[in-house]
Each structure stands twice: as C-alpha cells, then as structure tokens.
Amino acid sequence: MARGPRYKVPRRRRREGKTNYYKRYKMILSGHPRFVVRKTLKHIIVQVVKAAPQGDITVAAAHSRELVKKYGWLGGLGNTPAAYLTGLLAALRALKAGIEYAVPDIGLHAPTRGAKIFAAIKAANDAGLKVPVSDEVVPSEERIRGEHIASWAEKLKNESPEFFERYFSLYLKRGFDPVNLPSHFEEVKNKILADYKDVVGGGGE
C-alpha cells in the first residue's frame, strides 16, 4: 500500500471502483450533458445528465425494465438488443427535453469493441441525439437486432432441446421463442418510435 507524506487517500467512489474523477472532470469541463450508460448483471440503465454546482441533474432516463412494462418486450433485459432499445428510449426523452448533443459517459466499463454500452450510444445517434462514438466500436446491425441470439437458439433447439429449454427458460416462460427475437426487436423498436414520433428527427428506421 502506498505511504508517505504526499500520499493522498483516493475518494471513496474511486476506491470502490465507481467513479473515474479525472474523466468526470474533463466531461464536466466540456459544458455538455452526459449520456450515461451503465449495465448491471441483469439490466441496462441510461441517463442524460447535466452537471450543476448542487449535483447532477437527470434530464432524461430509461431502464430496461420499462421495455417489458410499456412495450411488451419479451427478450432479455441485459443483452445487446435491450441496450439499444433502452438507449433509444432515453435519447428520445432527451430530445423531447430539448437536448441535442451529449458526451458519452461509460463510467468504468471497458471500451470493448461491440460492447452493449455502444449499442445504447448508437441508438441515441439513430434517434437524432448526437453522441460521439467511433463506428469501429459499435456492434453490428445483426448483433443489435439479436440475430446472434436467434441463431444460437435455433442451433440448440435442433441439436439439444434440453439445453435449449434450460438456457432460454426465461424466454420460454414468457411464451416467447427466442428464434423470433430479431422480428420482435423491430416490433418493439417501432412501438418506441411511434410513442415519440413528434421528436424523431434523424432517427432509427
């Protein structure tokens, strides 16, 4: 452990691995709202946040649980398609609140190519909210639509029905065949866009 007269104990949230204060400082200096994407083991959470002296102000937010409650989503709540749909919902709400540009805030998540967090950021851009992101790190359209999940489900269904039922038990419990995930994704995406048709500008097909 570091010691000495110049050693400074890191702030609590840094010690807990929750906040990178150097990155946060740079984002606040930009003067722009932050497009904050966080993922847990089961869910995706997206917020559009403005910094203020009294603390952060959340302008718009979306949680992947809303996909089920409001739009009838039958897929997983923490996968890439869910990340895109949650990002889309948060971005449309931000546009409705008058936000047109935000800087990406992925926290301490590793910026891995094709990561779920970048699916949420792509959704924001598709909706018309400008959030800088490199095309190189954004998941493919096929992955965003859940085609990789549908292909895996079809393979298991044909080759190992027992494992298929165990692996996709939550989907099947809802009465949903994961093989149909890509078309279901489009259906839910269109429902979200229809709800915000008055603010859709550059966005999502």
RAFEN-V48323 format. One record per pair of residues at least 24 apart in sequence whose C-alpha atoms are under 10 Angstrom apart, sorted by the first residue. I is the first residue (numbers start at 1). J is the second residue. D is the distance in whole Angstrom. If there is no record, write none. Layout:
I_J_D / I_J_D
This chain:
14_108_10 / 17_107_10 / 17_108_7 / 18_107_7 / 18_108_7 / 18_109_10 / 19_107_7 / 19_108_7 / 20_107_7 / 20_108_7 / 21_107_10 / 23_105_9 / 23_107_8 / 23_108_10 / 24_51_10 / 24_105_8 / 24_107_8 / 27_51_9 / 27_102_10 / 27_103_7 / 27_104_9 / 27_105_8 / 28_52_9 / 28_103_10 / 30_102_10 / 30_103_8 / 31_102_9 / 31_103_9 / 32_99_9 / 32_100_10 / 32_101_7 / 32_102_6 / 32_103_6 / 33_57_9 / 33_58_9 / 33_59_9 / 33_94_10 / 33_99_8 / 33_100_9 / 33_101_7 / 33_102_5 / 33_103_6 / 33_104_9 / 33_105_10 / 33_131_10 / 34_58_9 / 34_59_10 / 34_101_9 / 34_102_5 / 34_103_5 / 34_104_6 / 34_105_6 / 34_106_10 / 34_131_9 / 35_60_9 / 35_61_10 / 35_87_9 / 35_90_9 / 35_91_8 / 35_94_9 / 35_101_9 / 35_102_6 / 35_103_6 / 35_104_5 / 35_105_6 / 35_106_8 / 35_120_9 / 35_121_8 / 35_124_9 / 35_129_10 / 35_130_10 / 35_131_7 / 35_132_10 / 36_61_9 / 36_87_10 / 36_90_10 / 36_102_9 / 36_103_8 / 36_104_6 / 36_105_5 / 36_106_6 / 36_107_8 / 36_117_9 / 36_120_10 / 36_121_9 / 37_61_10 / 37_62_10 / 37_83_9 / 37_86_10 / 37_87_8 / 37_104_8 / 37_105_6 / 37_106_5 / 37_107_8 / 37_109_9 / 37_116_9 / 37_117_6 / 37_118_9 / 37_119_10 / 37_120_7 / 37_121_8 / 38_63_10 / 38_83_10 / 38_105_9 / 38_106_7 / 38_107_7 / 38_108_9 / 38_109_8 / 38_116_10 / 38_117_7 / 38_120_10 / 39_63_10 / 39_64_10 / 39_77_10 / 39_78_7 / 39_79_10 / 39_83_9 / 39_106_9 / 39_109_9 / 39_116_8 / 39_117_8 / 40_77_10 / 40_78_7 / 41_77_9 / 41_78_7 / 41_79_10 / 42_76_8 / 42_77_6 / 42_78_5 / 42_79_8 / 43_76_9 / 43_77_5 / 43_78_4 / 43_79_8 / 43_82_8 / 43_83_8 / 43_86_10 / 44_77_7 / 44_78_6 / 44_79_8 / 44_80_9 / 44_82_7 / 44_83_6 / 44_84_9 / 44_85_10 / 44_86_7 / 44_87_9 / 44_116_9 / 44_117_9 / 44_120_9 / 45_78_9 / 45_83_8 / 45_86_7 / 45_87_8 / 45_90_9 / 45_117_10 / 45_120_9 / 46_83_9 / 46_86_7 / 46_87_6 / 46_88_9 / 46_89_9 / 46_90_6 / 46_91_9 / 46_105_10 / 46_106_10 / 46_117_9 / 46_120_8 / 46_121_9 / 47_86_10 / 47_87_9 / 47_89_10 / 47_90_6 / 47_91_9 / 47_93_10 / 47_94_9 / 47_105_10 / 48_87_10 / 48_90_7 / 48_91_8 / 48_93_9 / 48_94_7 / 48_99_9 / 48_101_10 / 48_102_8 / 48_103_9 / 48_104_9 / 48_105_9 / 49_94_9 / 49_102_9 / 49_103_10 / 49_105_10 / 50_102_9 / 58_94_10 / 59_90_9 / 59_93_8 / 59_94_7 / 59_95_10 / 59_96_10 / 59_97_7 / 59_98_9 / 59_99_9 / 60_89_9 / 60_90_6 / 60_91_8 / 60_92_9 / 60_93_6 / 60_94_5 / 60_95_9 / 60_96_9 / 60_97_8 / 60_99_9 / 61_86_9 / 61_87_9 / 61_89_8 / 61_90_5 / 61_91_8 / 61_92_10 / 61_93_7 / 61_94_8 / 62_86_6 / 62_87_7 / 62_88_9 / 62_89_6 / 62_90_5 / 62_91_9 / 62_92_10 / 62_93_9 / 63_87_9 / 63_89_9 / 63_90_8 / 64_89_9 / 67_188_8 / 67_189_10 / 67_192_9 / 68_188_10 / 70_188_10 / 70_191_9 / 70_192_9 / 71_187_9 / 71_188_6 / 71_189_9 / 71_190_10 / 71_191_7 / 71_192_7 / 71_195_10 / 72_184_10 / 72_187_10 / 72_188_7 / 72_191_9 / 73_174_10 / 73_176_10 / 73_181_10 / 73_184_8 / 73_185_8 / 73_187_9 / 73_188_7 / 73_189_10 / 74_170_9 / 74_171_7 / 74_172_9 / 74_173_10 / 74_174_7 / 74_175_8 / 74_176_7 / 74_177_9 / 74_178_9 / 74_181_9 / 74_184_8 / 74_185_9 / 74_188_9 / 75_146_9 / 75_149_10 / 75_168_10 / 75_170_8 / 75_171_6 / 75_172_10 / 75_174_9 / 75_176_8 / 75_177_9 / 75_178_7 / 75_180_10 / 75_181_7 / 75_182_10 / 75_184_8 / 75_185_8 / 76_168_10 / 76_170_8 / 76_171_8 / 76_178_10 / 76_181_10 / 78_116_9 / 79_115_10 / 79_116_7 / 79_119_10 / 79_143_10 / 79_144_9 / 79_146_9 / 79_149_9 / 80_114_9 / 80_115_8 / 80_116_5 / 80_117_8 / 80_118_9 / 80_119_6 / 80_120_8 / 80_139_8 / 80_143_7 / 80_144_6 / 80_145_8 / 80_146_7 / 80_149_10 / 81_116_8 / 81_119_8 / 81_120_9 / 81_141_10 / 81_142_10 / 81_143_7 / 81_144_5 / 81_145_6 / 81_146_6 / 81_147_9 / 81_149_10 / 81_181_9 / 81_182_9 / 81_185_7 / 81_186_10 / 81_189_10 / 82_116_9 / 82_119_9 / 82_120_9 / 82_144_8 / 82_145_9 / 82_146_9 / 82_185_9 / 83_115_10 / 83_116_6 / 83_117_7 / 83_118_8 / 83_119_6 / 83_120_5 / 83_121_9 / 83_122_10 / 83_123_9 / 83_144_8 / 84_116_8 / 84_117_8 / 84_118_8 / 84_119_5 / 84_120_4 / 84_121_8 / 84_122_7 / 84_123_5 / 84_124_8 / 84_126_10 / 84_139_10 / 84_144_7 / 84_145_9 / 84_185_10 / 84_189_9 / 85_119_9 / 85_120_7 / 85_123_7 / 85_124_10 / 85_144_9 / 85_145_10 / 85_185_8 / 85_186_10 / 85_188_8 / 85_189_6 / 85_192_8 / 86_119_9 / 86_120_7 / 86_121_10 / 86_123_8 / 86_124_9 / 86_189_10 / 86_192_10 / 87_117_9 / 87_118_9 / 87_119_8 / 87_120_4 / 87_121_6 / 87_122_8 / 87_123_6 / 87_124_6 / 87_125_10 / 87_126_10 / 87_127_9 / 88_119_9 / 88_120_7 / 88_121_8 / 88_122_8 / 88_123_5 / 88_124_5 / 88_125_9 / 88_126_8 / 88_127_6 / 88_128_10 / 88_129_9 / 88_189_8 / 88_192_8 / 88_193_8 / 88_203_9 / 88_204_8 / 89_120_9 / 89_123_9 / 89_124_8 / 89_127_9 / 89_189_9 / 89_192_7 / 89_193_8 / 89_195_10 / 89_196_9 / 90_120_9 / 90_123_9 / 90_124_8 / 90_127_10 / 90_129_10 / 91_120_9 / 91_121_9 / 91_123_8 / 91_124_5 / 91_125_8 / 91_126_9 / 91_127_7 / 91_128_8 / 91_129_6 / 91_130_9 / 91_131_10 / 91_200_10 / 92_123_10 / 92_124_8 / 92_126_10 / 92_127_6 / 92_128_8 / 92_129_8 / 92_192_9 / 92_193_8 / 92_195_9 / 92_196_7 / 92_197_9 / 92_198_10 / 92_199_7 / 92_200_7 / 92_201_10 / 92_203_10 / 93_129_10 / 93_196_8 / 93_199_9 / 94_124_9 / 94_129_8 / 94_199_10 / 95_124_10 / 95_127_9 / 95_128_8 / 95_129_7 / 95_130_10 / 95_196_10 / 95_198_10 / 95_199_6 / 95_200_8 / 95_201_9 / 96_196_8 / 96_198_8 / 96_199_6 / 96_200_9 / 97_199_10 / 98_129_10 / 98_199_10 / 99_129_7 / 99_130_9 / 100_125_10 / 100_128_8 / 100_129_5 / 100_130_6 / 100_131_9 / 101_125_9 / 101_128_9 / 101_129_6 / 101_130_5 / 101_131_6 / 101_132_9 / 102_129_7 / 102_130_6 / 102_131_5 / 102_132_8 / 103_130_8 / 103_131_6 / 103_132_7 / 103_133_9 / 104_130_10 / 104_131_6 / 104_132_7 / 104_133_8 / 105_131_10 / 111_137_8 / 112_137_7 / 112_138_9 / 113_137_4 / 113_138_7 / 113_139_7 / 114_138_5 / 114_139_4 / 114_140_7 / 114_143_9 / 114_144_9 / 115_139_7 / 116_143_10 / 116_144_9 / 119_143_9 / 119_144_7 / 120_144_10 / 122_204_10 / 123_203_8 / 123_204_7 / 124_202_10 / 124_203_8 / 124_204_9 / 125_202_8 / 125_203_7 / 125_204_8 / 126_200_9 / 126_201_9 / 126_202_6 / 126_203_4 / 126_204_5 / 126_205_8 / 127_193_9 / 127_196_10 / 127_199_9 / 127_200_6 / 127_201_7 / 127_202_6 / 127_203_4 / 127_204_5 / 127_205_9 / 128_199_9 / 128_200_7 / 128_201_5 / 128_202_4 / 128_203_5 / 128_204_8 / 129_200_9 / 129_201_9 / 129_202_8 / 129_203_9 / 130_202_10 / 142_182_8 / 143_182_9 / 144_182_9 / 144_185_9 / 145_181_7 / 145_182_5 / 145_183_8 / 145_184_9 / 145_185_6 / 145_186_7 / 145_189_10 / 146_178_9 / 146_179_9 / 146_180_9 / 146_181_6 / 146_182_5 / 146_183_9 / 146_184_9 / 146_185_8 / 147_178_10 / 147_179_8 / 147_180_9 / 147_181_7 / 147_182_6 / 147_183_9 / 147_185_10 / 148_179_10 / 148_181_10 / 148_182_9 / 149_178_7 / 149_179_8 / 149_180_10 / 149_181_8 / 149_182_9 / 150_177_9 / 150_178_6 / 150_179_4 / 150_180_7 / 150_181_6 / 150_182_7 / 151_178_9 / 151_179_7 / 151_180_10 / 151_181_10 / 152_178_9 / 152_179_8 / 153_177_9 / 153_178_6 / 153_179_6 / 153_180_9 / 153_181_10 / 154_178_8 / 154_179_6 / 154_180_10 / 155_179_9
